[in-house]
Amino acid sequence: MSIGLVVVRSAEPADLTADRVKHLLSRSWRVEVDRVTYAAVGHGSYHWIAYRGNTPTWFVTGDRIAGKRLTELDASARLAAALTDAGFAFVVAPVPDKAGQLVHIVEPDWAVQVLPYVSGSSSNQGEWSGSNWADPIEQTRVAGMVGRLHAQPAPEFVPPWDPTPPHWAKLNAALHVVGVKPSSRPGFSQRTHATLCEHRGRILALIDRYHLLVREANSDRNSWVLTHGEPDSDNVIRTGDGRLFLIDWTTAAVAPRERDLFDVMQGPEDITLAYQEAAGPHPPRPRALEMIGLHWRLSHLGHDLDLLLHPDGEPPERIERAWERFLERLETPPGTYSFH
């Protein structure tokens, strides 16, 4: 919802250009704008900004439809609309198209949403010191938002949390590499293979520990709540007048509350109090926090191992950083958790 997000994309998709988005706004939303520009921001989705004169008015998001993606997009759009209707001022919901659909299908494989443009910036300034929050006051405010969300009954269409870590398939593929003769090429692929062989048992111990903690969490689903999924500073937009918006609801699910608390509860006591004032007297459970920490740790191990074992075409600095992260995550004791 803001051009202040971290830029991670470089190319506009050839089959969904700014001109086509402008035509879509006119035809399917009856919204007339003067111009549309592509915004190389965000992670999984593609984005455009629509202007009237020199004023940005609409934020357009496009996602390629694959697997469960359409179901997730539909649920997250409906949730954002429901929360907005319930008075959650920190949520921005998509506006329906002329047929009343929040997620508009563009054949053959695009899903498009249109949201009011919110001018602001991400609070994450890349300052990592045990947490990704540069502003503890902002963190406290977000903890209160999360507390209010957890106190809200979950609509029936919100799915239960899937504990499968992102990049799980990549991690398993990397573990299967062990025992296969490594490439004769020098560099990270060979070094990674040797290190992976040496520490495979440690990674398997992490996986076993994670499965144990997931079984514990699944045994008490009555305590699960409506969660955002990633309420970290990357997903918070701060406006010039001091308002905060929690964005990107595509990972929303009914889950252990620690799924969100992992991102917001590290810090001063004020943060815990702000959360509990809205959610009730629910202290974070250490084993559930450990589970979420392992969820992200295993995901990031899979991501980095995939880069290290298949480094072709990647910038050297990206491979070097992946190597550093890989070693760091190996060294952390299996029974602990840390913020990602």
C-alpha positions in Angstrom: 0.0 0.0 0.0 3.0 2.3 -0.1 6.0 2.8 -2.2 8.1 2.9 0.9 8.3 -0.9 0.9 11.6 -2.7 0.3 12.2 -3.0 -3.4 12.8 -6.6 -4.4 11.4 -7.0 -7.9 12.9 -5.6 -11.1 10.7 -6.5 -14.1 7.0 -5.9 -14.8 5.3 -9.0 -16.0 4.9 -8.9 -19.8 1.3 -10.3 -19.7 0.1 -7.8 -17.1 1.4 -4.3 -17.9 0.6 -0.9 -16.5 -1.5 -0.2 -19.6 -3.5 -3.3 -19.1 -4.0 -2.5 -15.4 -5.3 0.9 -16.4 -7.8 -0.7 -18.8 -8.8 -3.1 -16.1 -9.5 -0.3 -13.6 -11.8 1.4 -16.1 -13.6 -1.7 -17.4 -13.9 -3.8 -14.2 -14.0 -1.3 -11.4 -15.3 1.8 -13.3 -12.4 3.7 -11.9 -10.8 6.3 -14.3 -7.2 7.3 -13.6 -4.7 9.3 -15.6 -1.8 6.9 -15.4 -0.6 3.7 -13.9 3.0 2.9 -13.0 4.6 -0.4 -12.0 6.0 -0.5 -8.5 8.9 -3.0 -8.0 8.0 -3.6 -4.3 7.0 -6.5 -2.2 7.8 -10.2 -2.2 5.2 -12.6 -3.7 2.9 -10.3 -5.6 3.3 -7.7 -8.3 2.1 -4.1 -7.7 1.1 -1.0 -9.6 0.1 2.5 -8.4 -2.7 4.4 -10.2 -2.7 8.2 -10.2 -5.2 11.0 -10.7 -3.1 13.9 -11.8 0.0 13.6 -9.6 -1.9 12.1 -6.7 -1.6 8.3 -6.1 -5.1 7.0 -5.4 -5.1 3.2 -5.9 -2.7 0.4 -5.1 -3.2 -2.6 -7.5 -1.9 -6.1 -6.6 -1.6 -9.0 -9.1 -0.9 -12.6 -8.2 -0.4 -15.5 -10.5 -2.9 -18.2 -9.7 -1.3 -21.5 -8.8 -2.2 -24.3 -6.4 -4.1 -23.0 -3.3 -3.1 -19.4 -4.1 -6.6 -18.3 -5.3 -8.3 -19.8 -2.2 -5.7 -18.0 0.0 -6.2 -14.6 -1.8 -10.0 -14.9 -1.6 -9.9 -15.7 2.2 -7.5 -12.9 3.0 -9.5 -10.4 1.0 -12.7 -11.4 2.7 -11.0 -11.2 6.1 -9.6 -7.7 5.4 -13.1 -6.6 4.4 -14.7 -8.2 7.5 -12.2 -6.6 9.8 -12.7 -3.2 8.2 -16.4 -3.6 8.7 -15.8 -4.5 12.3 -14.0 -1.2 12.9 -10.3 -2.3 12.6 -8.9 1.0 11.5 -5.4 -0.5 10.9 -6.7 -2.8 8.1 -7.1 -1.7 4.5 -9.5 -3.8 2.5 -9.7 -4.3 -1.3 -12.6 -2.6 -3.0 -15.0 -4.9 -5.0 -15.1 -4.8 -8.8 -18.4 -4.0 -10.5 -19.5 -7.6 -10.1 -18.9 -7.3 -6.3 -15.8 -9.5 -6.3 -12.9 -8.5 -4.1 -10.5 -10.7 -6.1 -10.9 -10.2 -9.8 -9.8 -13.0 -12.1 -8.0 -12.0 -15.3 -7.8 -15.0 -17.6 -5.8 -17.1 -17.9 -3.9 -16.9 -14.7 -4.0 -13.6 -12.9 -5.9 -12.5 -9.7 -6.1 -8.8 -9.2 -7.1 -6.7 -6.2 -7.5 -2.9 -5.9 -7.0 -1.1 -2.6 -7.1 2.5 -1.6 -3.5 3.9 -1.7 -2.0 4.6 1.7 1.0 6.9 1.6 3.7 5.9 4.1 6.8 3.8 4.6 7.9 0.6 6.2 9.2 1.0 9.7 11.9 -1.7 9.1 15.2 0.2 8.5 17.3 -2.9 8.4 18.5 -2.5 12.0 18.7 -6.1 13.3 19.6 -6.5 17.0 17.7 -9.5 18.3 14.5 -8.1 16.7 13.6 -6.4 13.5 11.9 -3.4 15.1 13.7 -0.1 14.9 11.1 1.7 17.0 10.0 0.1 20.3 7.0 2.4 20.6 5.8 1.3 17.2 6.3 -2.3 18.2 4.2 -1.7 21.3 1.4 -0.3 19.2 1.5 -3.3 16.9 1.4 -5.6 19.8 -1.9 -4.0 20.8 -3.2 -4.4 17.3 -2.3 -8.1 17.4 -4.0 -8.4 20.8 -7.2 -7.0 19.4 -7.0 -9.3 16.4 -6.6 -12.3 18.6 -9.7 -11.3 20.6 -11.8 -11.2 17.4 -13.7 -14.4 16.6 -12.4 -16.0 13.4 -14.8 -16.1 10.4 -15.5 -19.7 9.3 -13.8 -19.1 5.9 -10.4 -18.4 7.5 -8.3 -21.6 7.2 -6.4 -23.4 10.0 -2.7 -22.9 10.0 -0.6 -25.3 7.9 2.6 -26.0 9.9 4.6 -27.0 6.8 7.4 -24.5 6.7 8.0 -22.5 3.5 10.9 -23.9 1.5 10.2 -27.3 3.2 10.7 -29.1 -0.1 14.0 -27.4 -0.7 15.3 -28.4 2.7 14.3 -32.1 2.1 15.9 -31.9 -1.4 19.1 -30.6 0.2 19.1 -33.4 2.8 18.8 -36.0 0.1 21.9 -34.6 -1.6 24.0 -36.1 1.3 25.6 -39.2 0.0 25.7 -38.1 -3.6 29.0 -37.2 -5.0 29.4 -33.4 -5.0 30.2 -31.3 -8.0 33.9 -31.1 -8.8 33.5 -27.3 -9.2 35.2 -25.3 -6.5 33.1 -22.9 -4.4 30.1 -22.9 -2.3 28.3 -25.9 -3.8 31.2 -28.2 -2.8 31.8 -26.5 0.6 28.0 -26.6 1.4 27.9 -30.3 0.5 30.7 -31.1 2.9 29.2 -29.1 5.7 25.8 -30.5 5.2 27.2 -34.1 5.4 28.9 -33.2 8.7 25.8 -31.6 10.2 22.9 -33.6 8.7 22.2 -35.1 12.1 21.8 -31.7 13.7 19.3 -30.6 11.1 17.3 -33.9 11.5 17.2 -33.3 15.2 15.7 -29.8 14.5 13.1 -31.5 12.3 12.2 -34.1 15.0 12.0 -31.4 17.6 9.7 -29.3 15.4 7.4 -32.3 14.7 7.1 -32.9 18.4 6.1 -29.3 19.1 3.6 -29.3 16.3 1.9 -32.4 17.7 1.7 -30.6 21.1 0.1 -27.5 19.4 -2.4 -29.7 17.4 -3.5 -31.4 20.6 -5.0 -28.1 21.9 -6.7 -26.4 18.9 -9.4 -25.0 21.2 -6.8 -22.3 22.2 -6.1 -21.3 18.6 -7.0 -17.8 17.6 -7.3 -15.6 14.5 -3.7 -14.7 13.5 -2.1 -12.5 10.8 0.9 -14.8 10.3 3.7 -12.2 9.8 3.0 -9.1 11.8 6.6 -7.9 11.6 7.9 -4.5 10.7 8.1 -5.4 7.0 4.3 -5.6 7.0 3.6 -2.3 8.9 3.0 0.9 7.1 3.6 4.2 9.0 1.9 7.3 7.6 3.0 10.9 8.0 0.3 11.6 10.4 1.3 8.8 12.8 -1.2 6.1 11.8 -0.1 2.5 11.5 -1.5 -0.1 9.1 -0.9 -3.9 9.2 -0.8 -5.1 5.6 -0.5 -8.4 3.7 -3.2 -10.7 5.1 -2.5 -13.5 2.7 -1.0 -15.7 5.5 -3.9 -15.2 7.9 -5.0 -18.4 9.6 -6.5 -19.8 12.8 -3.4 -20.8 14.7 -1.6 -20.8 18.1 -1.3 -17.1 19.2 2.5 -17.5 19.3 2.5 -17.5 15.5 2.1 -13.8 15.8 3.6 -13.2 19.2 7.0 -14.5 17.9 7.2 -11.3 15.8 6.0 -8.7 18.3 6.7 -9.9 21.9 10.5 -9.6 22.1 11.2 -6.5 24.0 10.2 -4.4 27.1 7.4 -5.4 29.4 5.3 -2.6 27.9 4.9 -4.7 24.8 3.4 -7.7 26.7 1.1 -5.3 28.6 -0.1 -3.7 25.4 -0.9 -7.1 23.9 -2.7 -8.4 27.0 -4.7 -5.3 27.5 -6.4 -6.1 24.2 -6.2 -9.9 24.1 -6.6 -10.8 27.8 -4.1 -12.4 30.2 -2.5 -14.8 27.8 1.3 -15.0 28.4 3.4 -16.4 25.5 4.1 -20.1 25.9 7.8 -20.9 25.6 7.4 -24.2 23.8 4.9 -22.7 21.3 7.4 -19.8 20.7 10.1 -22.4 20.1 7.9 -24.1 17.6 7.4 -21.0 15.6 11.1 -20.2 15.8 11.9 -23.6 14.4 9.2 -23.2 11.7 11.1 -20.1 10.3 14.6 -21.6 11.0 13.8 -24.7 9.0 12.3 -22.6 6.2 15.4 -20.4 6.0 17.7 -23.4 6.1 15.9 -24.7 3.0 16.0 -21.4 1.2 19.7 -20.9 1.9 20.8 -24.4 1.1 19.0 -24.3 -2.2 21.0 -21.1 -3.0 24.3 -22.6 -1.9 23.8 -25.9 -3.7 22.6 -24.2 -6.9 24.6 -20.9 -7.0 24.6 -20.5 -10.8 23.6 -17.0 -11.8 23.4 -15.6 -8.3 25.4 -12.6 -7.2 28.5 -13.5 -5.1 27.4 -11.3 -2.3 24.1 -13.1 -2.0 25.8 -16.5 -1.9 28.2 -15.3 0.7 25.4 -14.0 2.9 23.5 -17.3 2.5 26.6 -19.1 3.6 26.9 -16.9 6.7 23.3 -17.4 7.6 23.5 -21.2 7.1 26.5 -21.5 9.5 24.7 -19.2 12.0 21.6 -21.3 12.0 23.5 -24.6 12.4 25.3 -23.3 15.5 22.1 -22.4 17.3 21.3 -25.1 19.8 18.3 -27.3 18.7 16.2 -26.6 21.8 16.2 -22.8 21.5 14.4 -20.3 19.3 15.4 -17.0 17.9 13.8 -14.3 15.9 14.2 -14.5 12.2 
